[in-house]
Amino acid sequence: MFSVQPCRLPQSAVLTPYRESGAYTDCYFTTLRSTVSHADFVASFFTSAVFRLERLILTTMARPSADT
């Protein structure tokens, strides 16, 4: 089982300018048991069941969305 933990936003984060302007930002981390390439992680994340459901909602409410 894995856990997701909150952490401080790194200084190099894309969200840093927003945090510095006073906007709310958050950051979380988890530890993976094996080495996974960034491309494989992103592909798995965005093709997960939850995001497939989100794409279905987007397709119904706004515009078509697909893996490509």
C-alpha positions in Angstrom: 0.0 0.0 0.0 1.2 3.5 -0.6 0.5 6.8 1.1 0.4 10.4 -0.1 1.9 13.0 2.3 1.8 16.8 2.1 5.1 18.6 1.8 6.6 22.0 1.3 6.5 23.4 -2.2 10.0 23.3 -3.7 11.5 26.6 -4.6 12.0 25.4 -8.2 8.3 24.5 -8.6 6.2 26.0 -11.4 3.7 27.1 -8.7 6.3 29.2 -6.8 5.3 32.5 -8.4 1.7 31.9 -7.4 2.7 31.1 -3.9 4.8 34.3 -3.7 1.9 36.4 -4.9 -0.2 35.1 -2.0 -2.2 32.4 -3.9 -2.9 29.1 -2.2 -0.7 26.3 -3.4 -0.2 22.7 -2.2 2.3 19.9 -2.8 2.2 16.2 -2.1 4.6 13.3 -2.4 4.6 9.5 -2.4 7.4 7.0 -2.5 7.2 4.4 -5.2 8.5 0.9 -4.7 10.3 0.7 -8.0 11.9 2.9 -10.6 9.4 4.3 -13.1 10.2 6.7 -15.9 8.4 10.0 -15.9 6.7 9.2 -19.3 5.4 5.9 -17.9 4.1 7.6 -14.7 2.3 10.3 -16.6 0.8 7.9 -19.1 -0.5 5.7 -16.2 -1.8 8.6 -14.2 -3.7 10.2 -17.1 -5.2 6.9 -18.3 -6.3 5.8 -14.9 -10.0 5.0 -14.2 -10.6 8.4 -12.4 -9.2 10.4 -15.4 -11.2 8.3 -17.9 -14.3 9.3 -15.9 -13.2 12.9 -16.0 -12.7 12.7 -19.8 -16.2 11.2 -20.1 -17.6 14.2 -18.2 -15.6 16.6 -20.3 -16.8 15.0 -23.5 -20.4 15.2 -22.3 -20.2 18.7 -21.0 -17.7 20.5 -23.1 -15.6 18.9 -25.8 -14.1 15.5 -26.7 -11.1 14.4 -24.8 -8.9 11.3 -25.5 -5.6 9.6 -24.6 -4.0 11.1 -27.7 
